[in-house]
């Protein structure tokens, strides 16, 4: 399992843009505002993404 912490870097009209790391290891994740808001997640606090192999 892998956990990656992302911080909010910007907002578009429909998405939140989260980033982690510095170049060349930097990663960017775009999530729809409607999904994040519906889940009750405060994007200002950042997010943690957990990656696990599908079983």
Secondary structure as GFF3:
##gff-version 3
##sequence-region A 1 55
A	DSSP	beta_strand	2	11	.	.	.	ID=ss1
A	DSSP	beta_strand	15	20	.	.	.	ID=ss2
A	DSSP	beta_strand	27	32	.	.	.	ID=ss3
A	DSSP	alpha_helix	33	38	.	.	.	ID=ss4
A	DSSP	three_ten_helix	43	45	.	.	.	ID=ss5
A	DSSP	beta_strand	47	51	.	.	.	ID=ss6
###
